[in-house]
Amino acid sequence: MAAFAPLLDLLAEVPDPRRAEGKLYKLPYVLLFSILAIVTGSNSYRGIVTFIDVHRRRLNEAFGLKWRRAPAHTAIRYILQGLDPAAVEAVFRRHAAQLQAARGTPGQGSIALDGKTLRGSFDNFRDRAAAQVLSAFATDTALVLAHVDIDEKSNEIPAAQTLLAELGVTANTLVTLDALHCQKNCLKSPARPTST
């Protein structure tokens, strides 16, 4: 499908965690089909396999593949858990930037930053608190531009400053943040926050 060609090209740049031999399923397609499965409601490795199984013929036709069956759920788990998170995030940021540029004027508009705690991410066994993520959302195009992890022993403020610097926010971009960011140290950042 032509609509997915730019995303597939970017997904091809993600380093494959598997050995060189025995790669029956190409990584960009495994990643794309996993994304499509999650978007349609799958929330497990078996759910991804079920999605691929149910839609295999249509996926084969649309993408010119010859998959006889879906990968095993253990293969999906091995592939997804072996990915480099930084490489995947970089690919998604580039994809979001391409979509943002195609839909609007780059460097203009408004961005909303908001932190969220990921449900079910805590680990009582390892005494790990729930993971927190700060997201940058382009309000004019309804695109998530980037995510950054919030350090367990910190808060959103340094994460927001880092994320704004990484996104290269210009002076003509309106940035909205929570009231937490209305502190003297935050006002020194390149984009002046407004409380919501």
N, C-alpha and C positions, 0 to 999 in steps of 0.2 A: 504494500500500500504506500502510495506516494506521501500521504499525510504523516506517516511514521518514519520516513526516510531520514530526516534530520536527527531525530532522536536515536534511531538505530546507529547512525554514524557516530554519534557521541558515545553511546553505550559500548561501541566497539573499542573505545579507548580505555575502558575500565580494565585493569589488569586481571587476567583469568587466574584464579587460585589453583586450578587443576594442573596436573602434569601434562606434558605435551602429547603423550599417547592416550588413546581412549576417550577423546572428546567427541562423543557421538552427537551431542547437542551444542550448537554454537552459543556462546555466552550472551551476545546481544539479544538473541531471541528468547533465551531463558529469562533474562532480566525483563524484557518488554512484556512477555506473557505473565510473569510474576506481578508486574505492575498492574496490568489489566485485570488480573484475578483479584488483587487487593482492592482496586477501585470498584469492582463489582461486588465486593462484600466478603471475599475469602479472608480468613484471619489465621490460617495455619498452612503448614507445608502441604498437608494432605488436601486442603482446600485449593491450593494452587494447582496441584496435580489433577484434581477433579475438574477444575476449570479448563485446563489444557485438554484433558480427555474428552470432555463434552464438546468443545469447540475445535477439536484437532483438525477435522476435515476443512472447515472454513479457514482456519489459520494456515493450513498447508496451501490452500488455493490462493489466499490473499498475499502470502509472503513467498510463494514459490518453494515451499519446503516439501520434504518427503518423510515426515515423521510418521512411523508406524504406530507409535504409542507415546504417551507422555513419559517424561523422566520419572523415576521413582522418587517418592517423597524424601528418601534419604539423600538422593543426589541433589535435589533442590536445596535441602538443608545444608549440605556440605558446600555447595556453591555460594549460597547467600551468606552463610556464616564466615566463609573464607575471604569475602570481599574486603578491600581496603575502604573503610568508611570515608576517609578524606577524598579518595579518588571518586567515589560515587557522589559525594556532595559537590565536588568540583564540576562533574558532568551535569548534575541537576541545575547548578547555578548558571552554567553556560547555556543550557537549554532554556531556562527561565529568561535569561538576558536576551536570547534570540527571539523568544515569543514577545517579550516586552518591547523590543525594538520594532518588531513587525506590527504591533498593535498601537503603539504610541510613539511619542517623541522621547528618545532616550535622554535621561538626566532631568526630565521634568515630571511633574505630577506630584503625587503624595505617597508616602510610605508609612505604614503603621507597624510599629514594633510591639510585640506582646510575648510574654513568657508564659509557658504552660508546663504543668507537671504531667508527665506521661503516665496514664492510668496503667496499673499492673506492672510498673517497672521497678518497684521496690523488691528487695531480696532480703528477707528476714534471716535466712540461713547464713548469708555472707555479711550480714549487718550493713547492708547498703540501702541508703535512702532512695526514694523515687527520683528518677532522672528528670531534669528540668531542661527545657529547650526554649530558646528565644527565636522567634520567627519574624522575618521581614516580609510584609504583605503589601503589594502595590495596589492601592485602592482604586486607581483609575482603570486598571486592566484586570483586576481580580486574580492576580498571579502571586504565588508564594515565591519570592525571589531567592531566599536563603534561610538556612537554619544555623544555629550555633549552640553547642552545649553550654549550659551554665554550670560552672564549677560547683561541686558539692559544698564547698566551704566558702562560697561567695554568694553574690546575688546578680540581678539583671544589669546593674549599672556598668561594670567593666565589660560584660558581654555585649551590651548595646553599643558601647564606644568602639569595640573591636569590629562588630558587624557593620556599623556605619562606615568605618574606615575601609573595610574590605569591599563594600559595595561602591565606594567612591562617590558618595552622596555629594551633590553640588549645592551651591547656595540657593538656587531657585527650586529646590525640592522641599516640600512641606513634610516634616517628620512628626508623627504623633506617638507619644509614649505615655505610660502610666504616670501618675503623680509621684511615684517613687523616684523618678528621674529628675524632679525639680529640686536639685541640690546644687550648691555652689560648684562642686567638682564637675558635675555634669555640664554646666553651662560653658565650660572651656572646650567642649567637643566641637567638631567642625559644623555640625547641624544643631541648631538651638531647639531643644525639645519643647513641645506644648503639652500640657497635661490634658488627659481625657477623663 
